[in-house]
Amino acid sequence: ITQPQEPTGANGTARAYITSSRSGVFKIKVSVNGVNIDGEALARFVCGPFTASASQYYLHQPPAKVLANNSDYYTVKIEARDANNNPIPGVSPSRLAVNNDDPANVSITYPADDSDTYGVMLFKVKASKQGVKSLQAYIDGERIKTNDRKDSLELAFVTNPVDADKSYAEVDGASFAPADGNSEIRFK
């Protein structure tokens, strides 16, 4: 806020100017010579256009492990920001593209809603095959970096634990062999 440079005019008003590098609604209260004036004014500042370099994405509340069962998933959080790091609400999911290095075995559930007042969108990533999967996020074709400023996010999907009730052993081929130390019976 710049303080008024001149005394009040003939009608008793003074003019001040307000700037902000943050979007939002701000309450302005005034005092004159130490006396608080009744009432308040609201000043609203809006965010600028989307800026990929100020935006980021990362794992949101990551679980200890995610199974490669096409059911368990990671939640990835995207924060859309402007050049002044203000959140950008209302970014449509149709503006979001997510690439991954294993599209045959990785499925992505895109956000259902636009980014919220904090510029946040969440999406889910599942896999049907174990391994470390790499993904990259884009808005309007511009790559967003991870919160640690990397080009891609790596997600580890682990093997399902052995389920003894669904497992069995059987002989593969002949079920007998000479006990000579060299012959074998195969199991699968």
Buried (B, 14 or more C-beta within 10 A) or exposed (E): EEEEEEEEEEEEEEEEEEEBEEBEEBEEEBEEEEEEEEEEEEEEBEBBEBBBEBBBBBBBEEEEEBBBBBEBBBBBBBBBBBEBBBBBBEBEBEBBBBEBBBEEBBBBEEBEEBBBEEBBBBBBBBBBEBBEBBBBBBBEEBBBBBEEEEEBBEBEBBEEEEEEEEEEEEEEEEEEEEEEEEEEEEEE
